[in-house]
């Protein structure tokens, strides 16, 4: 009562209290509704994925997630999965639970085959492997003896690959190519050597990927993409008509065209063409196959000569066919070797096509030369002059040395079912892409 008499203090009205209570109630109610709707949208992020089928629930494998949080004990090793098409008993390999049942198991989603075609496809490695023309695993014919020379050569290349990769991780990962001498990152200039308005036609840099992707698109489509095949053979015909040359010494090479004039030189980057033509020869018309096989062999031989005619047995960046100098560099900057893969790439394809031991001999010469002239304490470095028996290093281990050069060398000394060319296509960076064997897709699901 005394407070009411104090000046400026007024008694709150009953109506105002009721309005405030209603406002607070509505505010809390709207917050609760918002929270509930938000929980419904976020709930799938925190619950196991479920795929509904008639009379069954399929629960995705979350045991690894629970194990990481310490909520479940480590599982026992699961038994080997049965072959595709066989009846699979109720076990850890499947996750079927009748609706209303009390027991739940945590299985692998790839083990369940969708019966309804409307269910989204989930990658199944076993089904994918069954579509391969060649097995992925299994003993190799040349691995039965621990003293096999081919096995020893393959292991040597693997050792080189591990050494280069370990030093790349240690000194260069996250920066750029490795500088083996100083062990610091190499800062290159993007597109530093490009420019000028002169028309330049080459099967080497800036154009090589286009030609090889035409035939490889055809192969990746399981030989369905007829447009790509047609474009490839038209392009190859144009190359033969305008750029293919034979030197006075009998070496077949692919020249360049610059400003309306043919330039009698070949770039190391263009040496992939031997392998490309060999790959496409198998798909050519029967009357043309022998021609393309011979052409592929001759171009690869020319690229090998650019290696054989150097003091280091490594090839220059550019080699010419003028006067008495054939398959050799003329200018100083052209005599460098930057660990490029194109020549050994063609060796690998020609070996797979012909199994001529000559290509393995040439490949092993490259391995020996790499160890002798390019190996450093911190990796493999390019060299500035292939015509010097004591070359200086350029202090760069290019990334393609790991991705391509060593990979192609390893495949050269591996059996044909290691990344079989019937199942895999290598892109321009030697990454294997699977062939779409669509004719066997229905068989994979039984």
C-alpha positions, -999 to +999 in steps of 0.1 A: +000+000+000+029+023+008+044+017-026+013+028-043+015+061-026+050+068-038+051+094-065+054+080-101+046+044-092+014+030-108-003-003-101+000-027-131-033-035-147-046-070-149-050-067-187-014-058-191-003-089-171-025-111-192-011-097-225+025-102-213+017-138-203+001-145-237+031-130-255+055-151-235+034-183-240+032-177-278+070-170-280+078-202-262+053-222-283+068-208-316+103-217-304+092-252-296+076-257-330+107-244-347+129-267-327+107-297-336+107-290-373+144-284-372+150-317-355+130-335-382+152-320-409+184-327-391+174-362-378+187-381-409+222-367-403+224-384-369+206-417-376+218-447-396+208-447-433+178-469-440+168-483-474+132-496-474+123-527-492+090-547-490+087-563-456+123-555-448+145-528-434+181-525-446+204-506-422+237-492-433+269-502-417+276-479-387+297-503-366+329-485-375+314-452-363+303-467-330+336-485-326+355-452-330+334-437-302+340-468-280+304-477-278+308-513-291+336-538-288+357-546-319+339-570-342+351-605-350+364-610-385+335-617-409+335-648-430+344-645-467+315-633-488+299-660-510+301-657-548+276-636-566+244-653-574+247-678-545+222-679-516+235-658-487+224-671-452+214-648-424+248-637-410+270-607-405+272-602-442+236-592-444+213-568-425+178-579-428+153-574-400+116-581-401+094-552-392+084-555-356+113-577-347+134-570-316+168-578-329+190-556-350+223-565-367+249-542-382+259-554-417+273-541-450+250-523-474+268-536-505+259-572-497+222-565-504+211-564-540+182-541-549+153-560-562+135-529-572+151-510-601+139-477-586+164-481-557+195-460-562+226-479-574+252-485-547+288-493-558+295-530-553+332-539-557+325-576-562+301-569-590+325-545-606+353-570-603+331-597-620+328-575-651+366-573-656+379-593-685+410-602-665+415-611-628+428-585-604+445-609-581+464-642-585+499-655-589+520-642-618+537-666-641+570-649-636+567-646-598+569-683-591+606-681-589+621-655-565+651-653-589+631-643-619+649-614-636+616-597-646+604-598-610+637-583-598+634-555-624+598-548-613+609-547-577+637-523-585+612-499-602+590-502-571+619-493-549+626-462-570+589-452-568+589-455-530+620-435-527+607-407-550+573-407-532+587-406-497+609-376-505+581-359-523+559-362-491+588-350-469+599-320-489+573-309-514+537-321-506+514-291-505+539-269-524+549-280-559+574-302-576+604-314-555+638-297-557+660-327-548+692-307-542+680-279-519+649-298-507+627-268-509+596-262-530+598-252-566+579-221-576+572-223-613+556-198-637+522-210-650+521-208-688+555-192-688+566-205-722+534-197-741+526-167-762+528-154-797+502-153-825+520-176-850+499-207-859+516-238-845+504-273-852+520-301-832+511-336-819+532-326-789+524-300-762+490-282-763+475-307-787+485-342-776+456-350-753+430-342-779+442-370-803+446-397-776+413-389-760+395-396-793+405-432-794+403-436-756+368-423-755+359-450-780+375-477-759+361-464-726+326-466-740+330-503-747+334-494-784+300-477-786+311-440-792+314-443-830+318-405-834+350-405-813+364-434-833+356-418-866+372-385-855+403-403-843+410-420-877+403-388-896+428-370-873+453-397-878+449-396-915+456-358-914+487-363-893+500-388-918+493-366-947+507-333-933+532-341-905+546-376-909+581-376-924+610-401-929+645-388-925+674-396-949+686-420-923+653-439-924+638-426-891+600-420-891+590-390-871+561-365-866+572-330-876+556-297-866+539-271-887+546-235-879+535-204-899+528-224-930+561-242-929+570-278-919+596-278-891+617-310-892+618-316-854+600-337-830+591-329-794+596-355-766+559-349-757+549-363-791+566-396-784+533-408-768+520-412-804+537-446-808+516-460-780+485-442-792+487-456-827+494-491-814+464-488-792+442-477-821+457-503-845+437-531-829+404-513-837+413-502-873+399-518-905+415-551-912+433-538-942+449-510-921+459-528-890+493-540-902+501-505-915+493-488-881+512-515-861+543-508-883+538-471-880+536-473-842+567-494-841+587-470-863+578-439-844+587-456-811+620-467-826+627-431-836+620-419-800+643-446-787+670-434-810+668-400-794+678-417-762+704-441-776+723-412-793+729-393-761+757-399-737+733-405-708+709-427-727+682-403-718+663-383-745+663-346-751+633-323-749+634-316-786+653-335-814+658-325-850+663-341-884+685-318-903+718-325-923+738-351-904+721-347-870+691-369-867+671-376-835+694-351-816+689-317-801+706-287-818+701-259-793+713-259-757+679-256-740+666-285-761+690-310-747+675-312-712+656-342-698+629-335-673+619-371-663+593-372-690+572-403-695+561-403-732+588-427-745+584-454-718+546-450-723+550-461-759+573-489-747+545-502-724+518-501-751+540-518-777+550-545-752+514-552-744+505-554-781+535-574-794+554-589-764+586-582-782+613-584-755+630-554-773+607-530-755+616-543-721+653-540-729+648-504-739+627-498-708+655-512-686+680-489-702+659-460-690+658-474-655+696-478-654+701-443-667+677-428-642+696-443-613+730-433-627+723-397-637+691-385-620+692-400-585+700-376-558+698-377-520+663-363-519+647-378-550+651-379-588+661-347-606+660-338-643+693-330-660+702-300-682+722-318-709+717-354-719+749-352-741+772-347-711+784-377-691+786-355-660+753-336-664+741-309-639+707-314-622+679-290-628+669-295-591+633-305-600+614-337-595+583-332-617+550-346-604+545-366-636+576-386-628+556-404-601+522-403-618+534-415-652+571-423-658+576-448-630+540-462-634+545-470-671+579-486-663+563-508-636+535-519-660+561-526-687+576-553-664+542-566-651+519-592-666+491-581-689+464-587-663+478-559-641+456-531-652+446-549-684+441-527-714+408-545-720+395-532-686+413-499-681+421-468-701+448-444-690+441-408-693+468-383-703+482-383-667+482-421-666+452-424-642+434-457-649+397-453-658+375-483-661+360-495-694+322-495-694+315-531-700+278-524-703+270-557-721+278-575-689+261-552-664+230-573-662+251-604-655+267-587-625+235-586-606+227-623-615 
